[in-house]
């Protein structure tokens, strides 16, 4: 077996170029010239705008709900915090059913 002189540990000529040497040239599109520095635009559907607004709102919320944490701490200290086994079981079953629905849509034969 022969190993070529240029291997993955040696830089190729294209990797040695600096970005400052690259010049922008006009691009011709449908007979009209435009600068490569022009920006493309994106337009969202109403559903996309609603999703973005919801995502932005979710990102603005605190990761830890201090008010809920303090309420649970208070209930624990007072001994008034009650756990509903039925509610936990229902949530576990619902989550399992949701997971099964997701798995039905995943191609596991790949």
C-alpha positions as CSV (number, residue, x, y, z in Angstrom):
1,X,0.0,0.0,0.0
2,X,1.3,3.4,-1.0
3,X,0.6,6.5,1.1
4,X,0.4,9.7,-1.0
5,X,2.5,12.7,0.0
6,X,-0.6,14.9,0.6
7,X,-2.5,13.4,3.4
8,X,-5.3,14.7,5.7
9,X,-2.7,16.1,8.1
10,X,-1.3,18.5,5.4
11,X,-3.2,21.7,4.4
12,X,-4.4,21.9,0.9
13,X,-3.8,25.1,-1.1
14,X,-7.4,26.2,-0.8
15,X,-7.2,26.0,3.0
16,X,-4.2,28.4,3.0
17,X,-6.0,31.3,1.4
18,X,-7.1,34.2,3.6
19,X,-10.5,35.6,3.2
20,X,-9.1,39.1,2.6
21,X,-7.8,38.0,-0.8
22,X,-11.3,37.0,-2.0
23,X,-12.9,39.7,-4.1
24,X,-16.6,40.0,-4.8
25,X,-17.6,40.2,-8.4
26,X,-21.0,41.1,-9.8
27,X,-23.3,38.2,-10.4
28,X,-25.6,38.2,-13.4
29,X,-29.1,37.0,-12.8
30,X,-31.7,36.8,-15.6
31,X,-29.8,39.4,-17.6
32,X,-29.7,41.9,-14.7
33,X,-26.6,42.5,-12.7
34,X,-26.7,42.7,-9.0
35,X,-23.9,42.9,-6.4
36,X,-23.1,39.7,-4.4
37,X,-23.4,41.8,-1.3
38,X,-27.1,42.3,-1.7
39,X,-29.1,40.5,0.9
40,X,-31.8,37.9,0.2
41,X,-35.2,38.3,1.8
42,X,-37.5,35.8,3.4
43,X,-41.2,36.2,3.9
44,X,-43.1,34.1,6.5
45,X,-46.7,32.9,6.2
46,X,-49.1,33.9,8.9
47,X,-48.6,30.5,10.6
48,X,-44.8,31.0,10.5
49,X,-45.1,34.5,12.0
50,X,-47.4,33.0,14.8
51,X,-44.8,30.2,15.4
52,X,-42.0,32.8,15.6
53,X,-43.9,35.0,18.0
54,X,-44.6,31.9,20.2
55,X,-41.0,30.8,20.1
56,X,-39.8,34.4,20.9
57,X,-42.2,34.5,23.9
58,X,-41.1,31.1,25.1
59,X,-37.5,32.2,25.0
60,X,-38.3,35.3,27.0
61,X,-39.7,33.3,29.9
62,X,-37.4,32.4,32.8
63,X,-36.1,28.8,32.7
64,X,-37.0,28.3,36.4
65,X,-40.4,29.6,37.6
66,X,-39.3,31.0,40.9
67,X,-42.9,31.7,42.0
68,X,-43.8,28.0,41.5
69,X,-40.6,26.8,43.3
70,X,-41.4,29.1,46.3
71,X,-45.0,27.8,46.5
72,X,-43.9,24.2,46.4
73,X,-41.2,24.8,49.1
74,X,-43.8,26.5,51.3
75,X,-46.2,23.6,50.9
76,X,-43.5,21.1,51.7
77,X,-42.4,23.0,54.8
78,X,-46.0,23.3,56.0
79,X,-46.7,19.6,55.2
80,X,-49.6,20.6,52.9
81,X,-48.1,19.3,49.7
82,X,-50.1,16.3,48.4
83,X,-49.2,14.0,45.6
84,X,-52.0,12.5,43.6
85,X,-51.0,9.0,42.5
86,X,-54.0,8.9,40.1
87,X,-52.8,12.1,38.4
88,X,-49.3,10.8,38.1
89,X,-50.5,7.5,36.6
90,X,-52.8,9.3,34.1
91,X,-49.9,11.5,33.0
92,X,-47.5,8.5,32.6
93,X,-50.1,6.7,30.4
94,X,-50.8,9.8,28.3
95,X,-47.0,10.3,27.7
96,X,-46.6,6.6,26.8
97,X,-49.5,6.9,24.3
98,X,-47.9,10.1,22.8
99,X,-44.6,8.3,22.5
100,X,-46.2,5.4,20.7
101,X,-47.9,7.8,18.2
102,X,-44.5,9.4,17.5
103,X,-42.8,6.0,17.0
104,X,-45.5,5.0,14.5
105,X,-44.3,7.8,12.2
106,X,-40.6,7.0,12.5
107,X,-39.0,4.6,10.0
108,X,-37.2,2.1,12.2
109,X,-36.3,-0.2,9.3
110,X,-33.5,2.1,8.1
